[in-house]
């Protein structure tokens, strides 16, 4: 029976009958696994990725988390890794070898770009960055040795929405694997496999865990790619501890409730900021006047708590004064937890295929505080921006 998302969030990955009636999957700490016999050891070894075989391959706690995320994203399989960057690296390296070429969206998460420009380059893989608004014209950039087209929608810091179905169709026509970073929307608000994506990566550290206390990544995929990805990840030595998997599962159970509040609060802040005289524009795809709104409305089921704000020209000192004095918006990396955050975005040197010519830009994560308290904090910050 097909379950709706809120039901999947509540029940996927749970198997109380297999755990003496316990509702939450227990935490398994394991390295060595004992077998009943040599025959049993060999039998499990023939399908070690789907059996409890050795701690690094996973335990029932790991499998419960992977099953739940895969079900919510409408994927066939999922693999948990120690960080979002680990998910990105594991996914890319599953399909790339020396001499290959990869196309990466110019607005990708900065560590993705660093990995491509350092590790992949050192391994003899060439990366070309492309305009996030390229759509089907991505076909013109695909070379005979292009193996992957990598997307992130919306774009990091500037929140451009990509035409995922058009890009996926063009990539598949030339034999490329399509990988998408779905961290912003989560599996709840964007369903990548409905739009032609083959592999999805998440910084589960963010919305899936939701409490700013676990580093984790998740790779989801179609069945045909599972063995290839799992083999790569295992070969890299990646393994996730039982305690972290338990915390991620516990966070996942409240994803629908949390994300609904993040969405509502972010839209409240975005609409308020739009009307402020200090603000040039708000970068939020769910706003009707945003350039990517039509694509967002066509493909997405909701929006999250993360968006950007372009300020009118102001000195670095004034922008810093605004940020440094915030009381509810912490200055820190990551996002997706219950707390609000604000960081400056340095984008003028972060792009190679496109240019960012706008004024000072900040990225805001709307947490779970009362929106009116957040607005009051922002109002005081904008006063400091003006020098009041």
Protein Blocks (a to p, Z undefined) as FASTA:
>chain_A
ZZdfklmmmmgopafklngopabacddddfbdcdfbfklmmmmmmmmmlccfbfklopfk
lmmmmmmmmmmnopabdcddfbfklmmmmmmmmmgcehiacdddfkbcfklmmmmmmmmm
mnopacddddfklmmmlmmmpcfklmbdcdddddehklpacdfklmmmmmmmnopacddd
fklnommlocfklnopabdcddfklmmnonopaccddddddfklmmmmmmmmmmnopacd
fklmmmmmmmmmmmmmmmmmmmmmmmmmmmmmmmpmkbmbdcdfkbmklmklmmmmmmmg
bdcfbdcdddddddfklmmmmmmmpmklccdehehiabdcdddddfklmpfkbccfbdcd
ddddddfbdfklmmmmmmmmmmmmnoZZ
